[in-house]
């Protein structure tokens, strides 16, 4: 189920296996319902308070995907790849 994908992403993230984490966050985001807000834009406090737990997970995953993509991109630049 979708929660397994999210948990795998978290585990890879905690182990600092960023490319694998990114893969699983993206797979998790593909399971989002059509009406889910999965953009990575920060939400204000009132929006967050109205979201369900599942919606919060999708929002957090989208934000983490953005962070990981930037980290991996700039990390490769530093290594000259």
mmCIF file as gemmi writes it, N, C-alpha and C atoms, coordinates in Angstrom:
data_model
loop_
_atom_site.group_PDB
_atom_site.id
_atom_site.type_symbol
_atom_site.label_atom_id
_atom_site.label_alt_id
_atom_site.label_comp_id
_atom_site.label_asym_id
_atom_site.label_entity_id
_atom_site.label_seq_id
_atom_site.pdbx_PDB_ins_code
_atom_site.Cartn_x
_atom_site.Cartn_y
_atom_site.Cartn_z
_atom_site.occupancy
_atom_site.B_iso_or_equiv
_atom_site.pdbx_formal_charge
_atom_site.auth_seq_id
_atom_site.auth_asym_id
_atom_site.pdbx_PDB_model_num
ATOM 1 N N . UNK Axp A 1 ? 0.833 -1.19 0 1 0 ? 1 A 1
ATOM 2 C CA . UNK Axp A 1 ? 0 0 0 1 0 ? 1 A 1
ATOM 3 C C . UNK Axp A 1 ? 0.876 1.251 0 1 0 ? 1 A 1
ATOM 4 N N . UNK Axp A 2 ? 0.235 2.39 -0.127 1 0 ? 2 A 1
ATOM 5 C CA . UNK Axp A 2 ? 0.981 3.643 -0.222 1 0 ? 2 A 1
ATOM 6 C C . UNK Axp A 2 ? 1.816 3.926 1.02 1 0 ? 2 A 1
ATOM 7 N N . UNK Axp A 3 ? 1.346 3.527 2.192 1 0 ? 3 A 1
ATOM 8 C CA . UNK Axp A 3 ? 2.1 3.815 3.419 1 0 ? 3 A 1
ATOM 9 C C . UNK Axp A 3 ? 3.421 3.055 3.465 1 0 ? 3 A 1
ATOM 10 N N . UNK Axp A 4 ? 3.474 1.888 2.845 1 0 ? 4 A 1
ATOM 11 C CA . UNK Axp A 4 ? 4.72 1.125 2.79 1 0 ? 4 A 1
ATOM 12 C C . UNK Axp A 4 ? 5.749 1.893 1.961 1 0 ? 4 A 1
ATOM 13 N N . UNK Axp A 5 ? 5.329 2.457 0.845 1 0 ? 5 A 1
ATOM 14 C CA . UNK Axp A 5 ? 6.24 3.239 0.014 1 0 ? 5 A 1
ATOM 15 C C . UNK Axp A 5 ? 6.799 4.426 0.788 1 0 ? 5 A 1
ATOM 16 N N . UNK Axp A 6 ? 5.936 5.088 1.541 1 0 ? 6 A 1
ATOM 17 C CA . UNK Axp A 6 ? 6.382 6.242 2.33 1 0 ? 6 A 1
ATOM 18 C C . UNK Axp A 6 ? 7.389 5.806 3.391 1 0 ? 6 A 1
ATOM 19 N N . UNK Axp A 7 ? 7.104 4.713 4.062 1 0 ? 7 A 1
ATOM 20 C CA . UNK Axp A 7 ? 8.006 4.237 5.108 1 0 ? 7 A 1
ATOM 21 C C . UNK Axp A 7 ? 9.35 3.784 4.546 1 0 ? 7 A 1
ATOM 22 N N . UNK Axp A 8 ? 9.347 3.169 3.376 1 0 ? 8 A 1
ATOM 23 C CA . UNK Axp A 8 ? 10.609 2.793 2.739 1 0 ? 8 A 1
ATOM 24 C C . UNK Axp A 8 ? 11.414 4.048 2.405 1 0 ? 8 A 1
ATOM 25 N N . UNK Axp A 9 ? 10.739 5.068 1.888 1 0 ? 9 A 1
ATOM 26 C CA . UNK Axp A 9 ? 11.414 6.331 1.572 1 0 ? 9 A 1
ATOM 27 C C . UNK Axp A 9 ? 12.046 6.93 2.822 1 0 ? 9 A 1
ATOM 28 N N . UNK Axp A 10 ? 11.311 6.924 3.916 1 0 ? 10 A 1
ATOM 29 C CA . UNK Axp A 10 ? 11.826 7.467 5.174 1 0 ? 10 A 1
ATOM 30 C C . UNK Axp A 10 ? 13.066 6.697 5.626 1 0 ? 10 A 1
ATOM 31 N N . UNK Axp A 11 ? 13.012 5.383 5.534 1 0 ? 11 A 1
ATOM 32 C CA . UNK Axp A 11 ? 14.147 4.563 5.967 1 0 ? 11 A 1
ATOM 33 C C . UNK Axp A 11 ? 15.393 4.85 5.122 1 0 ? 11 A 1
ATOM 34 N N . UNK Axp A 12 ? 15.224 4.916 3.81 1 0 ? 12 A 1
ATOM 35 C CA . UNK Axp A 12 ? 16.363 5.261 2.954 1 0 ? 12 A 1
ATOM 36 C C . UNK Axp A 12 ? 16.884 6.66 3.288 1 0 ? 12 A 1
ATOM 37 N N . UNK Axp A 13 ? 15.978 7.575 3.537 1 0 ? 13 A 1
ATOM 38 C CA . UNK Axp A 13 ? 16.361 8.943 3.884 1 0 ? 13 A 1
ATOM 39 C C . UNK Axp A 13 ? 17.185 8.947 5.174 1 0 ? 13 A 1
ATOM 40 N N . UNK Axp A 14 ? 16.74 8.218 6.164 1 0 ? 14 A 1
ATOM 41 C CA . UNK Axp A 14 ? 17.458 8.157 7.438 1 0 ? 14 A 1
ATOM 42 C C . UNK Axp A 14 ? 18.83 7.503 7.288 1 0 ? 14 A 1
ATOM 43 N N . UNK Axp A 15 ? 18.951 6.577 6.34 1 0 ? 15 A 1
ATOM 44 C CA . UNK Axp A 15 ? 20.235 5.917 6.093 1 0 ? 15 A 1
ATOM 45 C C . UNK Axp A 15 ? 21.113 6.742 5.141 1 0 ? 15 A 1
ATOM 46 N N . UNK Axp A 16 ? 20.6 7.909 4.74 1 0 ? 16 A 1
ATOM 47 C CA . UNK Axp A 16 ? 21.287 8.83 3.838 1 0 ? 16 A 1
ATOM 48 C C . UNK Axp A 16 ? 21.563 8.215 2.468 1 0 ? 16 A 1
ATOM 49 N N . UNK Axp A 17 ? 20.693 7.313 2.056 1 0 ? 17 A 1
ATOM 50 C CA . UNK Axp A 17 ? 20.725 6.776 0.695 1 0 ? 17 A 1
ATOM 51 C C . UNK Axp A 17 ? 19.72 7.599 -0.111 1 0 ? 17 A 1
ATOM 52 N N . UNK Axp A 18 ? 20.176 8.791 -0.474 1 0 ? 18 A 1
ATOM 53 C CA . UNK Axp A 18 ? 19.276 9.815 -0.994 1 0 ? 18 A 1
ATOM 54 C C . UNK Axp A 18 ? 18.628 9.458 -2.323 1 0 ? 18 A 1
ATOM 55 N N . UNK Axp A 19 ? 19.361 8.833 -3.227 1 0 ? 19 A 1
ATOM 56 C CA . UNK Axp A 19 ? 18.766 8.483 -4.517 1 0 ? 19 A 1
ATOM 57 C C . UNK Axp A 19 ? 17.653 7.45 -4.355 1 0 ? 19 A 1
ATOM 58 N N . UNK Axp A 20 ? 17.865 6.477 -3.474 1 0 ? 20 A 1
ATOM 59 C CA . UNK Axp A 20 ? 16.816 5.483 -3.221 1 0 ? 20 A 1
ATOM 60 C C . UNK Axp A 20 ? 15.628 6.135 -2.528 1 0 ? 20 A 1
ATOM 61 N N . UNK Axp A 21 ? 15.904 7.021 -1.584 1 0 ? 21 A 1
ATOM 62 C CA . UNK Axp A 21 ? 14.818 7.735 -0.898 1 0 ? 21 A 1
ATOM 63 C C . UNK Axp A 21 ? 13.993 8.523 -1.903 1 0 ? 21 A 1
ATOM 64 N N . UNK Axp A 22 ? 14.661 9.211 -2.792 1 0 ? 22 A 1
ATOM 65 C CA . UNK Axp A 22 ? 13.974 10 -3.808 1 0 ? 22 A 1
ATOM 66 C C . UNK Axp A 22 ? 13.07 9.12 -4.669 1 0 ? 22 A 1
ATOM 67 N N . UNK Axp A 23 ? 13.576 7.974 -5.06 1 0 ? 23 A 1
ATOM 68 C CA . UNK Axp A 23 ? 12.789 7.037 -5.87 1 0 ? 23 A 1
ATOM 69 C C . UNK Axp A 23 ? 11.502 6.641 -5.16 1 0 ? 23 A 1
ATOM 70 N N . UNK Axp A 24 ? 11.606 6.311 -3.876 1 0 ? 24 A 1
ATOM 71 C CA . UNK Axp A 24 ? 10.418 5.867 -3.149 1 0 ? 24 A 1
ATOM 72 C C . UNK Axp A 24 ? 9.478 7.008 -2.803 1 0 ? 24 A 1
ATOM 73 N N . UNK Axp A 25 ? 9.989 8.205 -2.543 1 0 ? 25 A 1
ATOM 74 C CA . UNK Axp A 25 ? 9.094 9.343 -2.344 1 0 ? 25 A 1
ATOM 75 C C . UNK Axp A 25 ? 8.285 9.594 -3.62 1 0 ? 25 A 1
ATOM 76 N N . UNK Axp A 26 ? 8.952 9.514 -4.769 1 0 ? 26 A 1
ATOM 77 C CA . UNK Axp A 26 ? 8.243 9.729 -6.039 1 0 ? 26 A 1
ATOM 78 C C . UNK Axp A 26 ? 7.195 8.643 -6.272 1 0 ? 26 A 1
ATOM 79 N N . UNK Axp A 27 ? 7.539 7.413 -5.963 1 0 ? 27 A 1
ATOM 80 C CA . UNK Axp A 27 ? 6.559 6.328 -6.115 1 0 ? 27 A 1
ATOM 81 C C . UNK Axp A 27 ? 5.371 6.554 -5.189 1 0 ? 27 A 1
ATOM 82 N N . UNK Axp A 28 ? 5.644 7.013 -3.963 1 0 ? 28 A 1
ATOM 83 C CA . UNK Axp A 28 ? 4.574 7.321 -3.015 1 0 ? 28 A 1
ATOM 84 C C . UNK Axp A 28 ? 3.672 8.42 -3.569 1 0 ? 28 A 1
ATOM 85 N N . UNK Axp A 29 ? 4.259 9.466 -4.123 1 0 ? 29 A 1
ATOM 86 C CA . UNK Axp A 29 ? 3.463 10.581 -4.639 1 0 ? 29 A 1
ATOM 87 C C . UNK Axp A 29 ? 2.56 10.155 -5.792 1 0 ? 29 A 1
ATOM 88 N N . UNK Axp A 30 ? 2.969 9.146 -6.542 1 0 ? 30 A 1
ATOM 89 C CA . UNK Axp A 30 ? 2.127 8.651 -7.628 1 0 ? 30 A 1
ATOM 90 C C . UNK Axp A 30 ? 0.851 7.99 -7.121 1 0 ? 30 A 1
ATOM 91 N N . UNK Axp A 31 ? 0.803 7.637 -5.851 1 0 ? 31 A 1
ATOM 92 C CA . UNK Axp A 31 ? -0.393 7.005 -5.28 1 0 ? 31 A 1
ATOM 93 C C . UNK Axp A 31 ? -1.404 8.028 -4.767 1 0 ? 31 A 1
ATOM 94 N N . UNK Axp A 32 ? -1.073 9.3 -4.867 1 0 ? 32 A 1
ATOM 95 C CA . UNK Axp A 32 ? -1.954 10.348 -4.341 1 0 ? 32 A 1
ATOM 96 C C . UNK Axp A 32 ? -3.276 10.378 -5.093 1 0 ? 32 A 1
ATOM 97 N N . UNK Axp A 33 ? -4.37 10.574 -4.363 1 0 ? 33 A 1
ATOM 98 C CA . UNK Axp A 33 ? -5.665 10.739 -5.038 1 0 ? 33 A 1
ATOM 99 C C . UNK Axp A 33 ? -5.634 11.975 -5.938 1 0 ? 33 A 1
ATOM 100 N N . UNK Axp A 34 ? -6.479 11.994 -6.934 1 0 ? 34 A 1
ATOM 101 C CA . UNK Axp A 34 ? -6.497 13.09 -7.899 1 0 ? 34 A 1
ATOM 102 C C . UNK Axp A 34 ? -6.714 14.454 -7.246 1 0 ? 34 A 1
ATOM 103 N N . UNK Axp A 35 ? -7.457 14.488 -6.158 1 0 ? 35 A 1
ATOM 104 C CA . UNK Axp A 35 ? -7.748 15.774 -5.51 1 0 ? 35 A 1
ATOM 105 C C . UNK Axp A 35 ? -6.725 16.15 -4.435 1 0 ? 35 A 1
ATOM 106 N N . UNK Axp A 36 ? -5.686 15.353 -4.258 1 0 ? 36 A 1
ATOM 107 C CA . UNK Axp A 36 ? -4.671 15.635 -3.232 1 0 ? 36 A 1
ATOM 108 C C . UNK Axp A 36 ? -3.754 16.758 -3.697 1 0 ? 36 A 1
ATOM 109 N N . UNK Axp A 37 ? -3.373 17.605 -2.755 1 0 ? 37 A 1
ATOM 110 C CA . UNK Axp A 37 ? -2.451 18.709 -3.029 1 0 ? 37 A 1
ATOM 111 C C . UNK Axp A 37 ? -1.033 18.185 -2.823 1 0 ? 37 A 1
ATOM 112 N N . UNK Axp A 38 ? -0.369 17.832 -3.917 1 0 ? 38 A 1
ATOM 113 C CA . UNK Axp A 38 ? 0.968 17.267 -3.784 1 0 ? 38 A 1
ATOM 114 C C . UNK Axp A 38 ? 2.05 18.216 -4.296 1 0 ? 38 A 1
ATOM 115 N N . UNK Axp A 39 ? 1.733 19.509 -4.343 1 0 ? 39 A 1
ATOM 116 C CA . UNK Axp A 39 ? 2.796 20.431 -4.733 1 0 ? 39 A 1
ATOM 117 C C . UNK Axp A 39 ? 3.723 20.651 -3.544 1 0 ? 39 A 1
ATOM 118 N N . UNK Axp A 40 ? 4.888 21.152 -3.832 1 0 ? 40 A 1
ATOM 119 C CA . UNK Axp A 40 ? 5.9 21.276 -2.785 1 0 ? 40 A 1
ATOM 120 C C . UNK Axp A 40 ? 5.939 22.659 -2.156 1 0 ? 40 A 1
ATOM 121 N N . UNK Axp A 41 ? 4.972 23.488 -2.515 1 0 ? 41 A 1
ATOM 122 C CA . UNK Axp A 41 ? 4.928 24.833 -1.942 1 0 ? 41 A 1
ATOM 123 C C . UNK Axp A 41 ? 4.597 24.76 -0.447 1 0 ? 41 A 1
ATOM 124 N N . UNK Axp A 42 ? 5.269 25.578 0.354 1 0 ? 42 A 1
ATOM 125 C CA . UNK Axp A 42 ? 4.948 25.585 1.787 1 0 ? 42 A 1
ATOM 126 C C . UNK Axp A 42 ? 3.498 25.989 2.022 1 0 ? 42 A 1
ATOM 127 N N . UNK Axp A 43 ? 2.88 25.37 2.998 1 0 ? 43 A 1
ATOM 128 C CA . UNK Axp A 43 ? 1.493 25.69 3.349 1 0 ? 43 A 1
ATOM 129 C C . UNK Axp A 43 ? 1.489 26.559 4.602 1 0 ? 43 A 1
ATOM 130 N N . UNK Axp A 44 ? 0.48 27.406 4.7 1 0 ? 44 A 1
ATOM 131 C CA . UNK Axp A 44 ? 0.39 28.214 5.912 1 0 ? 44 A 1
ATOM 132 C C . UNK Axp A 44 ? -0.255 27.384 7.025 1 0 ? 44 A 1
ATOM 133 N N . UNK Axp A 45 ? -0.191 27.882 8.225 1 0 ? 45 A 1
ATOM 134 C CA . UNK Axp A 45 ? -0.647 27.144 9.409 1 0 ? 45 A 1
ATOM 135 C C . UNK Axp A 45 ? -2.114 26.74 9.31 1 0 ? 45 A 1
ATOM 136 N N . UNK Axp A 46 ? -2.965 27.623 8.84 1 0 ? 46 A 1
ATOM 137 C CA . UNK Axp A 46 ? -4.391 27.287 8.766 1 0 ? 46 A 1
ATOM 138 C C . UNK Axp A 46 ? -4.653 26.177 7.742 1 0 ? 46 A 1
ATOM 139 N N . UNK Axp A 47 ? -3.901 26.176 6.633 1 0 ? 47 A 1
ATOM 140 C CA . UNK Axp A 47 ? -4.038 25.089 5.659 1 0 ? 47 A 1
ATOM 141 C C . UNK Axp A 47 ? -3.601 23.765 6.264 1 0 ? 47 A 1
ATOM 142 N N . UNK Axp A 48 ? -2.486 23.779 6.976 1 0 ? 48 A 1
ATOM 143 C CA . UNK Axp A 48 ? -1.977 22.553 7.6 1 0 ? 48 A 1
ATOM 144 C C . UNK Axp A 48 ? -2.961 21.985 8.611 1 0 ? 48 A 1
ATOM 145 N N . UNK Axp A 49 ? -3.612 22.861 9.364 1 0 ? 49 A 1
ATOM 146 C CA . UNK Axp A 49 ? -4.561 22.418 10.389 1 0 ? 49 A 1
ATOM 147 C C . UNK Axp A 49 ? -5.791 21.755 9.781 1 0 ? 49 A 1
ATOM 148 N N . UNK Axp A 50 ? -6.1 22.07 8.531 1 0 ? 50 A 1
ATOM 149 C CA . UNK Axp A 50 ? -7.28 21.505 7.88 1 0 ? 50 A 1
ATOM 150 C C . UNK Axp A 50 ? -6.978 20.221 7.113 1 0 ? 50 A 1
ATOM 151 N N . UNK Axp A 51 ? -5.704 19.882 6.97 1 0 ? 51 A 1
ATOM 152 C CA . UNK Axp A 51 ? -5.325 18.69 6.212 1 0 ? 51 A 1
ATOM 153 C C . UNK Axp A 51 ? -5.454 17.428 7.059 1 0 ? 51 A 1
ATOM 154 N N . UNK Axp A 52 ? -5.775 16.341 6.385 1 0 ? 52 A 1
ATOM 155 C CA . UNK Axp A 52 ? -5.785 15.046 7.062 1 0 ? 52 A 1
ATOM 156 C C . UNK Axp A 52 ? -4.333 14.574 7.212 1 0 ? 52 A 1
ATOM 157 N N . UNK Axp A 53 ? -4.14 13.555 8.004 1 0 ? 53 A 1
ATOM 158 C CA . UNK Axp A 53 ? -2.801 13.007 8.183 1 0 ? 53 A 1
ATOM 159 C C . UNK Axp A 53 ? -2.228 12.546 6.852 1 0 ? 53 A 1
ATOM 160 N N . UNK Axp A 54 ? -3.041 11.893 6.053 1 0 ? 54 A 1
ATOM 161 C CA . UNK Axp A 54 ? -2.584 11.411 4.749 1 0 ? 54 A 1
ATOM 162 C C . UNK Axp A 54 ? -2.176 12.575 3.856 1 0 ? 54 A 1
ATOM 163 N N . UNK Axp A 55 ? -2.957 13.638 3.85 1 0 ? 55 A 1
ATOM 164 C CA . UNK Axp A 55 ? -2.621 14.815 3.051 1 0 ? 55 A 1
ATOM 165 C C . UNK Axp A 55 ? -1.298 15.426 3.513 1 0 ? 55 A 1
ATOM 166 N N . UNK Axp A 56 ? -1.077 15.423 4.81 1 0 ? 56 A 1
ATOM 167 C CA . UNK Axp A 56 ? 0.182 15.945 5.347 1 0 ? 56 A 1
ATOM 168 C C . UNK Axp A 56 ? 1.366 15.111 4.876 1 0 ? 56 A 1
ATOM 169 N N . UNK Axp A 57 ? 1.203 13.792 4.828 1 0 ? 57 A 1
ATOM 170 C CA . UNK Axp A 57 ? 2.274 12.925 4.347 1 0 ? 57 A 1
ATOM 171 C C . UNK Axp A 57 ? 2.599 13.23 2.882 1 0 ? 57 A 1
ATOM 172 N N . UNK Axp A 58 ? 1.572 13.422 2.067 1 0 ? 58 A 1
ATOM 173 C CA . UNK Axp A 58 ? 1.809 13.754 0.663 1 0 ? 58 A 1
ATOM 174 C C . UNK Axp A 58 ? 2.513 15.099 0.524 1 0 ? 58 A 1
ATOM 175 N N . UNK Axp A 59 ? 2.091 16.059 1.308 1 0 ? 59 A 1
ATOM 176 C CA . UNK Axp A 59 ? 2.709 17.387 1.269 1 0 ? 59 A 1
ATOM 177 C C . UNK Axp A 59 ? 4.177 17.3 1.697 1 0 ? 59 A 1
ATOM 178 N N . UNK Axp A 60 ? 4.434 16.584 2.782 1 0 ? 60 A 1
ATOM 179 C CA . UNK Axp A 60 ? 5.805 16.426 3.279 1 0 ? 60 A 1
ATOM 180 C C . UNK Axp A 60 ? 6.678 15.7 2.259 1 0 ? 60 A 1
ATOM 181 N N . UNK Axp A 61 ? 6.129 14.678 1.624 1 0 ? 61 A 1
ATOM 182 C CA . UNK Axp A 61 ? 6.887 13.924 0.62 1 0 ? 61 A 1
ATOM 183 C C . UNK Axp A 61 ? 7.237 14.815 -0.569 1 0 ? 61 A 1
ATOM 184 N N . UNK Axp A 62 ? 6.3 15.626 -1.013 1 0 ? 62 A 1
ATOM 185 C CA . UNK Axp A 62 ? 6.555 16.524 -2.143 1 0 ? 62 A 1
ATOM 186 C C . UNK Axp A 62 ? 7.656 17.523 -1.797 1 0 ? 62 A 1
ATOM 187 N N . UNK Axp A 63 ? 7.623 18.047 -0.594 1 0 ? 63 A 1
ATOM 188 C CA . UNK Axp A 63 ? 8.663 18.979 -0.167 1 0 ? 63 A 1
ATOM 189 C C . UNK Axp A 63 ? 10.014 18.281 -0.064 1 0 ? 63 A 1
ATOM 190 N N . UNK Axp A 64 ? 10.013 17.045 0.43 1 0 ? 64 A 1
ATOM 191 C CA . UNK Axp A 64 ? 11.269 16.304 0.558 1 0 ? 64 A 1
ATOM 192 C C . UNK Axp A 64 ? 11.839 15.954 -0.814 1 0 ? 64 A 1
ATOM 193 N N . UNK Axp A 65 ? 10.985 15.656 -1.787 1 0 ? 65 A 1
ATOM 194 C CA . UNK Axp A 65 ? 11.449 15.398 -3.148 1 0 ? 65 A 1
ATOM 195 C C . UNK Axp A 65 ? 12.196 16.618 -3.68 1 0 ? 65 A 1
ATOM 196 N N . UNK Axp A 66 ? 11.635 17.796 -3.493 1 0 ? 66 A 1
ATOM 197 C CA . UNK Axp A 66 ? 12.305 19.031 -3.923 1 0 ? 66 A 1
ATOM 198 C C . UNK Axp A 66 ? 13.669 19.172 -3.259 1 0 ? 66 A 1
ATOM 199 N N . UNK Axp A 67 ? 13.706 18.949 -1.934 1 0 ? 67 A 1
ATOM 200 C CA . UNK Axp A 67 ? 14.964 19.08 -1.193 1 0 ? 67 A 1
ATOM 201 C C . UNK Axp A 67 ? 16.008 18.082 -1.692 1 0 ? 67 A 1
ATOM 202 N N . UNK Axp A 68 ? 15.603 16.837 -1.871 1 0 ? 68 A 1
ATOM 203 C CA . UNK Axp A 68 ? 16.534 15.806 -2.319 1 0 ? 68 A 1
ATOM 204 C C . UNK Axp A 68 ? 17.047 16.086 -3.724 1 0 ? 68 A 1
ATOM 205 N N . UNK Axp A 69 ? 16.169 16.533 -4.608 1 0 ? 69 A 1
ATOM 206 C CA . UNK Axp A 69 ? 16.599 16.84 -5.974 1 0 ? 69 A 1
ATOM 207 C C . UNK Axp A 69 ? 17.643 17.95 -5.961 1 0 ? 69 A 1
ATOM 208 N N . UNK Axp A 70 ? 17.437 18.956 -5.156 1 0 ? 70 A 1
ATOM 209 C CA . UNK Axp A 70 ? 18.411 20.048 -5.055 1 0 ? 70 A 1
ATOM 210 C C . UNK Axp A 70 ? 19.715 19.546 -4.459 1 0 ? 70 A 1
ATOM 211 N N . UNK Axp A 71 ? 19.624 18.763 -3.395 1 0 ? 71 A 1
ATOM 212 C CA . UNK Axp A 71 ? 20.818 18.233 -2.743 1 0 ? 71 A 1
ATOM 213 C C . UNK Axp A 71 ? 21.622 17.369 -3.706 1 0 ? 71 A 1
ATOM 214 N N . UNK Axp A 72 ? 20.94 16.481 -4.408 1 0 ? 72 A 1
ATOM 215 C CA . UNK Axp A 72 ? 21.637 15.604 -5.342 1 0 ? 72 A 1
ATOM 216 C C . UNK Axp A 72 ? 22.217 16.389 -6.516 1 0 ? 72 A 1
ATOM 217 N N . UNK Axp A 73 ? 21.485 17.363 -7.016 1 0 ? 73 A 1
ATOM 218 C CA . UNK Axp A 73 ? 21.972 18.168 -8.133 1 0 ? 73 A 1
ATOM 219 C C . UNK Axp A 73 ? 23.213 18.944 -7.731 1 0 ? 73 A 1
ATOM 220 N N . UNK Axp A 74 ? 23.14 19.662 -6.628 1 0 ? 74 A 1
ATOM 221 C CA . UNK Axp A 74 ? 24.265 20.484 -6.211 1 0 ? 74 A 1
ATOM 222 C C . UNK Axp A 74 ? 25.424 19.644 -5.693 1 0 ? 74 A 1
ATOM 223 N N . UNK Axp A 75 ? 25.134 18.479 -5.15 1 0 ? 75 A 1
ATOM 224 C CA . UNK Axp A 75 ? 26.185 17.573 -4.711 1 0 ? 75 A 1
ATOM 225 C C . UNK Axp A 75 ? 27 17.061 -5.88 1 0 ? 75 A 1
ATOM 226 N N . UNK Axp A 76 ? 26.332 16.778 -6.998 1 0 ? 76 A 1
ATOM 227 C CA . UNK Axp A 76 ? 27.034 16.316 -8.191 1 0 ? 76 A 1
ATOM 228 C C . UNK Axp A 76 ? 27.867 17.444 -8.798 1 0 ? 76 A 1
ATOM 229 N N . UNK Axp A 77 ? 27.361 18.68 -8.713 1 0 ? 77 A 1
ATOM 230 C CA . UNK Axp A 77 ? 28.125 19.827 -9.217 1 0 ? 77 A 1
ATOM 231 C C . UNK Axp A 77 ? 29.428 19.983 -8.458 1 0 ? 77 A 1
ATOM 232 N N . UNK Axp A 78 ? 29.356 19.823 -7.137 1 0 ? 78 A 1
ATOM 233 C CA . UNK Axp A 78 ? 30.544 19.97 -6.302 1 0 ? 78 A 1
ATOM 234 C C . UNK Axp A 78 ? 31.581 18.905 -6.615 1 0 ? 78 A 1
ATOM 235 N N . UNK Axp A 79 ? 31.123 17.71 -6.956 1 0 ? 79 A 1
ATOM 236 C CA . UNK Axp A 79 ? 32.034 16.606 -7.258 1 0 ? 79 A 1
ATOM 237 C C . UNK Axp A 79 ? 32.514 16.657 -8.705 1 0 ? 79 A 1
ATOM 238 N N . UNK Axp A 80 ? 31.993 17.629 -9.474 1 0 ? 80 A 1
ATOM 239 C CA . UNK Axp A 80 ? 32.413 17.772 -10.859 1 0 ? 80 A 1
ATOM 240 C C . UNK Axp A 80 ? 31.821 16.741 -11.796 1 0 ? 80 A 1
ATOM 241 N N . UNK Axp A 81 ? 30.671 16.233 -11.49 1 0 ? 81 A 1
ATOM 242 C CA . UNK Axp A 81 ? 30.04 15.227 -12.341 1 0 ? 81 A 1
ATOM 243 C C . UNK Axp A 81 ? 29.072 15.868 -13.301 1 0 ? 81 A 1
